[in-house]
Amino acid sequence: MSKPSMSVKVKICGLTNLADAAAATAAGADLLGFIFAAASPRRVTVATVAELARQLPAHVVRVGVFVNPSEDQVRQAISECGLDLLQFHGEETPEFCTQFGLMSVKAFRVRDERSLPALVDYPTDAWLLDTYAEKQLGGTGQTFNWELAVAAKDLGRGKPIFLAGGLTSENVAAAVRRVRPFAVDVSSGVEISPGRKDHSKVAAFIQAAKSA
């Protein structure tokens, strides 16, 4: 008898307040993402996340999202916010991503098959695949060709893949069935406005992903 497959993990990203984080947790989110990048409309401060983290259940994975940070910035966030996972969205080197003693994820903006060879240079614990946009590092609300995510899985030979980019409650089940990622990642697809989540959309997204 074959073993039942585990349901996909769900990461709700771009959280900025306790009400949204609590709603995501109550709906079954596995990971909560907090963006420390200064240019992001969803940016939060270390002090804000430190306060939020103290009020969240211990089982929820706290993810710090960075874009070309300094080493000191990352270490401060780890120390004060109790982060469990680091996610890097900039031009960080493999050595930078893996030096902090925590699990790490490198994000890649996928445009076409030429985007894939760079993945193998990063021995991070997982890869995150997002949609390429010339002037945005994430939160584009646009999907990319999921066949490229399947190809990335083959390159990774079992490395966990986080699938992002334009996911909503309407398309996430199809994405999970096609790619079979370790996790799906959503921000703009469950928002009222940047940094403010629609709690009903969050619950619908998680339900659709985990039932796929």
Sequence and secondary structure as in RCSB ss.txt:
>XXXX:A:sequence
MSKPSMSVKVKICGLTNLADAAAATAAGADLLGFIFAAASPRRVTVATVAELARQLPAHVVRVGVFVNPSEDQVR
QAISECGLDLLQFHGEETPEFCTQFGLMSVKAFRVRDERSLPALVDYPTDAWLLDTYAEKQLGGTGQTFNWELAV
AAKDLGRGKPIFLAGGLTSENVAAAVRRVRPFAVDVSSGVEISPGRKDHSKVAAFIQAAKSA
>XXXX:A:secstr
        EEEE    SHHHHHHHHHTT SEEEEE  TT TTB  HHHHHHHHTTS TTSEEEEEESS  HHHHH
HHHHHHT SEEEE SS  HHHHTSSSSEEEEEEEE SGGGSGGGGG   SEEEEEE BTTBSS       HHHHH
HHHHHHTT  EEE SS  TTTHHHHHHHH  SEEEESGGGEEETTEE HHHHHHHHHHHHT 
